[in-house]
Amino acid sequence: ASEQEETLLDEELIAEAIELLQERYVDDDVRTTERLTVGAIRGLVEALGDDGHTQYLTEEEYKIEQEVLQGRVAGIGVVLDQRSAASEVIAVIDGSPAHRAGLRAGDIIATVDGQETARLPDGELADLVRGEPGTLVRLGIERPGSTEREVYDVFRGEVEIDPVDWAMAPGSDVAVIRIVQFSVGAGHQLREAVEEVVATGASGVVLDLRGNPGGLVVETLNAVSAFLDEGVAFLERGRDEPAEPVRIDPGRAIDTEIPVVVLVDYGTASSGEILAAALRDNGRATVIGEQTFGTGTILNTLRLRDGSAMRLGVREWLTPEGEAVFRVGLTPDELVQMPLGAFRLGPGDLLGLTPVEFEDSDDVPLRRAVRLAEAEG
């Protein structure tokens, strides 16, 4: 390869830009080495276009990410979608301060303590929302279907993220199992939930992966093996390498016959997409809902010398059938849109509903998934 091909950056142009900043920019208070270095690295990573996946983490952000993967975080208990211009809540953790305050998936956080969020740099919204347990954060919320911005006062707390919960759909023998994220232990908890569901004599399962941002691939493989005795979970390939199959551990399935419907939406990403595709392509489940996000890379987290880190997509994954999902997403077998402003029901909500109330609810995708699982049972 030529020297030009091997050079990733135009170092002379970058040096010229740094010199102009040094000599001409008016505000010395923000023109700091730390600020510009972090901004430069973030810019390099963002230029790759692997939004919401490959990213740069400061030392503090890295520590918070590790806590989240362990299933705990100090904050209000929401999963934020910072992959688009709007600061959308894609999941609310049951029992969290946000849940108790009445926040919903689909809400847009327009202000934090009076500060508009529309022009915040990447990662800064999450930093503003997090904080010490017991402290108050005031959120300006815009809800789809509503014309007025509402204000919610939320007291932060220590949030334990239970990655898996389940309940029977009211008036049916179908179990709804929600996987919030693939944090440590999620695969084991999913397997326990499936064992409990089978023991109750359930006629079908809805796996609710809506708002699931992904997590650890090893946990996903553990979850896949609950429903499949063998097969290919996904294909993966590196740079200039052919795709190789990643196989399901044989002989670990809990139930290979119970009907499974997988429910997805735009917030379903990464490991959530891997699970949905694995069950679909192996003929084990029907996937319904909305087009998923399209996070088709497998990450390595690499520490830098100052304690910060880069999460890099080092390999691309494909569905067992060889379909690329990177930047495209999975197309469900049946497209079912969530009505504008509708409330997404979780297992905790189902426990308090009568069959009539469930059928009258505006969670159309979940109702359709339950009906489909009943029909296949």
TIVO-892706 format. One line per field, with one value per residue (C-alpha): residue number from 1; residue in one letter; chain; x, y, z. Coordinates in nm, 4 decimals, decimal comma. Layout:
N
n [NUM/...]
res [A/...]
chain [A/...]
X [X/...]
Y [Y/...]
Z [Z/...]
This chain:
377
n [1/2/3/4/5/6/7/8/9/10/11/12/13/14/15/16/17/18/19/20/21/22/23/24/25/26/27/28/29/30/31/32/33/34/35/36/37/38/39/40/41/42/43/44/45/46/47/48/49/50/51/52/53/54/55/56/57/58/59/60/61/62/63/64/65/66/67/68/69/70/71/72/73/74/75/76/77/78/79/80/81/82/83/84/85/86/87/88/89/90/91/92/93/94/95/96/97/98/99/100/101/102/103/104/105/106/107/108/109/110/111/112/113/114/115/116/117/118/119/120/121/122/123/124/125/126/127/128/129/130/131/132/133/134/135/136/137/138/139/140/141/142/143/144/145/146/147/148/149/150/151/152/153/154/155/156/157/158/159/160/161/162/163/164/165/166/167/168/169/170/171/172/173/174/175/176/177/178/179/180/181/182/183/184/185/186/187/188/189/190/191/192/193/194/195/196/197/198/199/200/201/202/203/204/205/206/207/208/209/210/211/212/213/214/215/216/217/218/219/220/221/222/223/224/225/226/227/228/229/230/231/232/233/234/235/236/237/238/239/240/241/242/243/244/245/246/247/248/249/250/251/252/253/254/255/256/257/258/259/260/261/262/263/264/265/266/267/268/269/270/271/272/273/274/275/276/277/278/279/280/281/282/283/284/285/286/287/288/289/290/291/292/293/294/295/296/297/298/299/300/301/302/303/304/305/306/307/308/309/310/311/312/313/314/315/316/317/318/319/320/321/322/323/324/325/326/327/328/329/330/331/332/333/334/335/336/337/338/339/340/341/342/343/344/345/346/347/348/349/350/351/352/353/354/355/356/357/358/359/360/361/362/363/364/365/366/367/368/369/370/371/372/373/374/375/376/377]
res [A/S/E/Q/E/E/T/L/L/D/E/E/L/I/A/E/A/I/E/L/L/Q/E/R/Y/V/D/D/D/V/R/T/T/E/R/L/T/V/G/A/I/R/G/L/V/E/A/L/G/D/D/G/H/T/Q/Y/L/T/E/E/E/Y/K/I/E/Q/E/V/L/Q/G/R/V/A/G/I/G/V/V/L/D/Q/R/S/A/A/S/E/V/I/A/V/I/D/G/S/P/A/H/R/A/G/L/R/A/G/D/I/I/A/T/V/D/G/Q/E/T/A/R/L/P/D/G/E/L/A/D/L/V/R/G/E/P/G/T/L/V/R/L/G/I/E/R/P/G/S/T/E/R/E/V/Y/D/V/F/R/G/E/V/E/I/D/P/V/D/W/A/M/A/P/G/S/D/V/A/V/I/R/I/V/Q/F/S/V/G/A/G/H/Q/L/R/E/A/V/E/E/V/V/A/T/G/A/S/G/V/V/L/D/L/R/G/N/P/G/G/L/V/V/E/T/L/N/A/V/S/A/F/L/D/E/G/V/A/F/L/E/R/G/R/D/E/P/A/E/P/V/R/I/D/P/G/R/A/I/D/T/E/I/P/V/V/V/L/V/D/Y/G/T/A/S/S/G/E/I/L/A/A/A/L/R/D/N/G/R/A/T/V/I/G/E/Q/T/F/G/T/G/T/I/L/N/T/L/R/L/R/D/G/S/A/M/R/L/G/V/R/E/W/L/T/P/E/G/E/A/V/F/R/V/G/L/T/P/D/E/L/V/Q/M/P/L/G/A/F/R/L/G/P/G/D/L/L/G/L/T/P/V/E/F/E/D/S/D/D/V/P/L/R/R/A/V/R/L/A/E/A/E/G]
chain [A/A/A/A/A/A/A/A/A/A/A/A/A/A/A/A/A/A/A/A/A/A/A/A/A/A/A/A/A/A/A/A/A/A/A/A/A/A/A/A/A/A/A/A/A/A/A/A/A/A/A/A/A/A/A/A/A/A/A/A/A/A/A/A/A/A/A/A/A/A/A/A/A/A/A/A/A/A/A/A/A/A/A/A/A/A/A/A/A/A/A/A/A/A/A/A/A/A/A/A/A/A/A/A/A/A/A/A/A/A/A/A/A/A/A/A/A/A/A/A/A/A/A/A/A/A/A/A/A/A/A/A/A/A/A/A/A/A/A/A/A/A/A/A/A/A/A/A/A/A/A/A/A/A/A/A/A/A/A/A/A/A/A/A/A/A/A/A/A/A/A/A/A/A/A/A/A/A/A/A/A/A/A/A/A/A/A/A/A/A/A/A/A/A/A/A/A/A/A/A/A/A/A/A/A/A/A/A/A/A/A/A/A/A/A/A/A/A/A/A/A/A/A/A/A/A/A/A/A/A/A/A/A/A/A/A/A/A/A/A/A/A/A/A/A/A/A/A/A/A/A/A/A/A/A/A/A/A/A/A/A/A/A/A/A/A/A/A/A/A/A/A/A/A/A/A/A/A/A/A/A/A/A/A/A/A/A/A/A/A/A/A/A/A/A/A/A/A/A/A/A/A/A/A/A/A/A/A/A/A/A/A/A/A/A/A/A/A/A/A/A/A/A/A/A/A/A/A/A/A/A/A/A/A/A/A/A/A/A/A/A/A/A/A/A/A/A/A/A/A/A/A/A/A/A/A/A/A/A/A/A/A/A/A/A/A/A/A/A/A/A/A/A/A/A/A/A]
X [0,0000/0,1166/0,1956/-0,1175/-0,3368/-0,1903/-0,2397/-0,5809/-0,5569/-0,4390/-0,2043/-0,1008/-0,4628/-0,5352/-0,2245/-0,3416/-0,6837/-0,5254/-0,3022/-0,6015/-0,7871/-0,4832/-0,4246/-0,7696/-1,0494/-1,1787/-1,2864/-0,9797/-1,1935/-1,3219/-1,0063/-0,8492/-0,6328/-0,8702/-1,1817/-1,0283/-0,8658/-1,1938/-1,3759/-1,1205/-1,1439/-1,5244/-1,5189/-1,2956/-1,5258/-1,8472/-1,7069/-1,7243/-2,1040/-2,1563/-2,3996/-2,4887/-2,2393/-1,8770/-1,7983/-1,5469/-1,5997/-1,4376/-1,3070/-1,6284/-1,8479/-1,6532/-1,7146/-2,0867/-2,1070/-1,9502/-2,2060/-2,4913/-2,3609/-2,3587/-2,7248/-2,7026/-2,6752/-2,7331/-2,9954/-3,3640/-3,3901/-3,4382/-3,2651/-3,2014/-3,1765/-2,9087/-2,8733/-3,1162/-3,1546/-3,4441/-3,3592/-3,6023/-3,6680/-3,6712/-3,7249/-3,8247/-3,7068/-3,9915/-3,9897/-3,7367/-3,7776/-3,8733/-4,1375/-4,2854/-4,2914/-4,4907/-4,2355/-4,3005/-4,1107/-4,1414/-4,1182/-3,8780/-3,6632/-3,6718/-3,5145/-3,3113/-3,3315/-3,4378/-3,1572/-3,2703/-3,1345/-3,1652/-2,8103/-2,6302/-2,3163/-2,3289/-2,3285/-2,4017/-2,7747/-2,7098/-2,4582/-2,7199/-2,9887/-2,7638/-2,6676/-2,6400/-2,9270/-3,1758/-3,1097/-3,3854/-3,3877/-3,6625/-3,7437/-3,9413/-4,1155/-4,2737/-4,5042/-4,6097/-4,9749/-4,9687/-4,9204/-4,8023/-4,4684/-4,5071/-4,2699/-4,1733/-3,9784/-3,7834/-3,5672/-3,2659/-3,1901/-2,9819/-3,1491/-3,1161/-3,1803/-3,3430/-3,2810/-3,5651/-3,9232/-4,2416/-4,6166/-4,9112/-5,1071/-5,4503/-5,7159/-5,4697/-5,2198/-4,9441/-4,6450/-4,4883/-4,1147/-3,9388/-3,5611/-3,4565/-3,0896/-2,8277/-2,6335/-2,4458/-2,6746/-2,9478/-2,9126/-2,9373/-3,2401/-3,4096/-3,3549/-3,5032/-3,8040/-3,8595/-3,8455/-4,1064/-4,3269/-4,3147/-4,3917/-4,7099/-4,8346/-4,8208/-4,9368/-4,6985/-4,4333/-4,3959/-4,0361/-4,0600/-3,7327/-3,8681/-3,6230/-3,3522/-3,0221/-2,8197/-2,5295/-2,3096/-2,3102/-2,2346/-2,5620/-2,7469/-2,6079/-2,7179/-3,0682/-3,0841/-2,9972/-3,3137/-3,5222/-3,2882/-3,0920/-2,8600/-2,8002/-2,6242/-2,6881/-2,5264/-2,2414/-1,9474/-1,6684/-1,3705/-1,1919/-1,1091/-1,2347/-1,5129/-1,8189/-1,7912/-2,0814/-2,1194/-2,3043/-2,5597/-2,4435/-2,6138/-2,8311/-2,9172/-3,2670/-3,5447/-3,8324/-3,8015/-4,1754/-4,3585/-4,4640/-4,2510/-4,3305/-4,0554/-4,1658/-3,9232/-3,9143/-3,6736/-3,5106/-3,4165/-3,0462/-2,7292/-2,7750/-3,1513/-3,1365/-2,9093/-3,1621/-3,4562/-3,2742/-3,1435/-3,4897/-3,6451/-3,3897/-3,3866/-3,7626/-3,8222/-4,0108/-4,2143/-4,0846/-4,3396/-4,3366/-4,1268/-3,7998/-3,5082/-3,2191/-2,9486/-2,6485/-2,4552/-2,1135/-1,9545/-1,7608/-1,4315/-1,3752/-1,0149/-0,8764/-0,6634/-0,3774/-0,5803/-0,8507/-1,0888/-1,1878/-1,2953/-1,5744/-1,4851/-1,6862/-1,4136/-1,6347/-1,9595/-2,2363/-2,4934/-2,8108/-2,7884/-2,9283/-2,6509/-2,8590/-2,6660/-2,8421/-2,5751/-2,7436/-3,0495/-3,2092/-3,4284/-3,7604/-4,0248/-4,2305/-4,5312/-4,5086/-4,7196/-4,6807/-4,7251/-4,9978/-4,8748/-4,8579/-4,9504/-4,8323/-4,6080/-4,7094/-4,4508/-4,5003/-4,5482/-4,8344/-4,9989/-5,0286/-5,2752/-5,4979/-5,8176/-5,8644/-6,1014/-5,8557/-5,5773/-5,7887/-5,8805/-5,5160/-5,3380/-5,0341/-5,1401/-4,8139/-4,8243/-5,1901/-5,1187/-4,8161/-5,0274/-5,2985/-5,0402/-4,8817/-5,2297/-5,3027/-4,9754/-5,0247]
Y [0,0000/0,3535/0,6024/0,7989/0,4891/0,4119/0,7642/0,8025/1,1762/1,4869/1,5856/1,9138/2,0284/1,9316/2,1149/2,4231/2,4064/2,3722/2,6708/2,8854/2,7822/2,8631/3,2043/3,3340/3,1826/3,4456/3,2420/3,1198/2,9551/2,6815/2,6463/2,3870/2,0895/1,8436/1,9815/1,9913/1,6477/1,4852/1,6684/1,5573/1,1907/1,2041/1,3595/1,0827/0,8143/0,9844/1,0156/0,6341/0,6519/0,3623/0,5766/0,4643/0,1767/0,2626/0,5543/0,7313/0,7218/0,9484/0,7793/0,8658/0,7486/0,4219/0,3615/0,4311/0,1906/-0,0854/-0,0211/-0,0418/-0,3746/-0,4975/-0,3960/-0,0884/0,2873/0,6074/0,8109/0,8032/0,4709/0,5462/0,4241/0,7202/0,7144/0,9640/0,8284/1,0870/1,4609/1,4134/1,3028/1,0141/0,7770/0,4290/0,2355/0,3066/0,0640/-0,0785/0,0551/0,3286/0,6964/0,7704/0,4966/0,6227/0,9790/0,8705/0,8887/0,6651/0,5144/0,7581/1,0700/1,3398/1,5070/1,8670/2,0346/1,9320/2,1793/2,4446/2,3754/2,2950/1,9598/2,0016/2,1286/1,9320/1,7425/1,3621/1,2109/1,5362/1,4714/1,1489/1,3310/1,5949/1,3382/1,1229/1,2377/1,1570/0,9584/1,1841/1,4876/1,6408/1,6801/1,8750/1,7437/1,9175/1,6365/1,6428/1,3455/1,2291/1,3074/1,5986/1,9621/2,0820/2,0373/1,8905/1,9287/1,6264/1,6504/1,3280/1,2370/1,0356/0,7047/0,3863/0,1943/-0,1823/-0,2943/-0,6370/-0,7409/-0,9943/-0,9985/-1,1698/-1,1965/-1,3691/-1,1595/-1,0987/-1,3371/-1,5716/-1,8518/-1,6556/-1,5396/-1,2018/-1,2061/-0,8725/-0,8468/-0,4904/-0,5319/-0,8039/-0,7126/-0,9624/-1,2526/-1,1693/-1,4991/-1,6985/-1,4984/-1,5527/-1,9263/-1,9225/-1,7285/-1,9787/-2,2668/-2,0938/-2,0188/-2,3787/-2,5056/-2,2941/-2,4660/-2,1545/-2,2072/-1,9516/-1,6870/-1,3267/-1,2090/-0,8311/-0,6762/-0,3266/-0,0624/-0,3244/-0,1526/-0,4757/-0,5617/-0,8681/-1,1187/-1,4096/-1,3379/-1,3355/-1,6761/-1,8109/-1,6773/-1,8241/-2,1691/-2,1685/-2,2201/-2,3956/-2,7188/-2,6462/-2,4189/-2,0938/-1,7919/-1,5440/-1,5005/-1,2723/-1,1352/-0,9112/-0,6818/-0,8691/-1,1967/-1,4299/-1,4690/-1,7513/-1,9085/-1,8669/-2,1788/-2,2357/-2,4566/-2,7935/-2,9741/-2,6803/-2,5985/-2,5721/-2,5946/-2,6280/-2,6486/-2,3709/-2,0980/-1,7835/-1,4367/-1,1748/-0,8126/-0,5426/-0,1701/0,1074/0,0858/-0,2816/-0,2881/-0,4938/-0,8119/-0,7631/-0,7836/-1,0891/-1,2772/-1,1829/-1,2846/-1,6105/-1,7282/-1,6109/-1,7606/-2,0928/-2,1181/-2,0822/-1,7518/-1,4955/-1,1379/-0,8555/-0,4836/-0,2068/-0,1938/-0,2275/0,0154/-0,1706/-0,2046/-0,4672/-0,4538/-0,6447/-0,4274/-0,4412/-0,1851/-0,0638/0,1525/0,4598/0,5731/0,8397/0,5907/0,6766/0,4139/0,3531/0,1082/-0,0075/-0,2209/-0,4707/-0,7249/-0,7164/-0,9658/-1,1007/-1,2971/-1,6784/-1,6389/-1,3928/-1,0752/-0,7592/-0,5400/-0,2700/0,0711/-0,1098/-0,3043/-0,6121/-0,5995/-0,7840/-1,0628/-0,8466/-0,4682/-0,3356/0,0314/0,1688/0,4362/0,7916/0,8690/0,5125/0,3629/0,0587/-0,2081/-0,4046/-0,7197/-0,5076/-0,3240/-0,6483/-0,7744/-0,4972/-0,5285/-0,7222/-0,9024/-0,6258/-0,3526/-0,5307/-0,5570/-0,1886/-0,0810/0,1150/-0,1176/-0,2548/-0,4422/-0,6348/-0,7254/-0,8502/-1,0517/-1,2230/-1,3086/-1,4497/-1,6646/-1,7928/-1,8832/-2,0750/-2,2558]
Z [0,0000/-0,0665/0,2090/0,1106/0,1538/0,4970/0,6365/0,7962/0,8650/0,6834/0,9635/0,8022/0,7714/1,1311/1,2497/1,0575/1,2257/1,5717/1,5047/1,4058/1,7223/1,9302/1,7722/1,6891/1,9003/2,1417/2,4478/2,6378/2,9076/2,6749/2,4654/2,6927/2,6025/2,7695/2,6006/2,2541/2,2883/2,3924/2,1141/1,8561/1,9544/1,9608/1,6146/1,4781/1,6169/1,5019/1,1490/1,1235/1,1251/1,3705/1,5692/1,9203/1,9125/1,8322/2,0613/2,2828/2,6588/2,9121/3,2256/3,4114/3,1232/3,1116/3,4822/3,4390/3,1448/3,3529/3,6272/3,3750/3,2426/3,6018/3,6282/3,8479/3,8013/3,9988/3,8176/3,7308/3,5462/3,1772/2,8626/2,6340/2,2566/2,1647/1,8109/1,6762/1,7234/1,9661/2,3212/2,3308/2,6188/2,4653/2,7902/3,1515/3,4197/3,6296/3,9849/3,9043/3,9982/3,6353/3,6392/3,9655/3,8294/3,5233/3,2425/2,9398/2,6518/2,3619/2,5797/2,4589/2,7244/2,6006/2,9057/3,2100/3,4981/3,2477/2,9996/2,6461/2,5273/2,1501/2,1026/2,3724/2,2638/2,2581/2,6050/2,7863/2,8227/3,0115/3,2331/3,3196/3,3994/3,6195/3,9650/4,3312/4,4855/4,6604/4,4405/4,2312/3,8546/3,6766/3,3288/3,0570/2,8686/2,5233/2,4727/2,1250/2,0709/2,3163/2,2186/2,5603/2,7333/3,0811/3,3759/3,5896/3,9146/3,9640/4,2626/4,1554/4,3204/4,3068/4,0246/4,0101/3,6543/3,6599/3,2980/3,2736/3,4044/3,2945/3,3479/3,1848/2,9373/3,0996/2,9747/2,8026/2,8606/2,6864/2,8894/2,8114/2,8894/2,8652/2,8310/2,9161/2,8254/2,7946/3,1063/3,3237/3,4111/3,1580/2,9737/3,2968/3,4102/3,0752/3,1057/3,4576/3,3297/3,0474/3,2962/3,5134/3,2127/3,0885/3,4396/3,4484/3,1321/2,9152/2,5568/2,4063/2,4741/2,3643/2,3950/2,4301/2,3088/2,2517/2,3672/2,4316/2,3410/2,3491/2,5749/2,6112/2,3236/2,5585/2,7414/2,4096/2,3134/2,6521/2,5828/2,2297/2,3658/2,5795/2,2656/2,0200/2,0562/1,7671/1,4717/1,3880/1,6112/1,3719/1,1255/1,1933/0,9811/1,0349/0,7946/0,4742/0,6258/0,5123/0,7332/0,9888/1,1811/1,5566/1,6643/1,9385/2,2257/2,1628/2,4140/2,6397/2,5162/2,7743/2,5260/2,1485/2,0763/2,2613/2,0132/2,0361/1,9012/1,9235/1,9598/1,8374/1,7634/1,6636/2,0072/1,9562/1,8760/1,8850/2,0911/2,0826/1,7044/1,7215/1,9381/1,7154/1,3963/1,5449/1,6473/1,3200/1,0809/1,2646/1,2227/1,5942/1,6155/1,4294/1,4598/1,4669/1,5427/1,3877/1,1940/1,4362/1,4634/1,2705/1,5001/1,3096/1,4730/1,7601/2,0019/2,1838/2,4593/2,4559/2,7357/2,6672/2,8876/3,0729/3,1811/2,8994/2,6442/2,2874/2,2098/1,8612/1,6230/1,5393/1,3622/1,1671/1,2346/0,9886/1,0475/1,0155/0,6621/0,5755/0,5924/0,6834/0,9407/0,9850/0,9371/0,7953/1,0790/1,0804/0,8994/1,1052/0,9520/1,0358/1,0693/1,3572/1,4481/1,7974/1,7920/1,8461/2,2180/2,3197/2,6484/2,6137/2,8642/3,0602/3,2668/3,5796/3,4103/3,2951/3,6514/3,7323/3,4243/3,3671/3,0323/2,9175/3,0165/2,8279/2,5119/2,5447/2,5911/2,3202/2,3113/1,9746/1,8977/2,2262/2,1836/1,8309/1,9526/2,2192/1,9690/1,7280/2,0007/2,0931/1,7317/1,6986/2,0291]
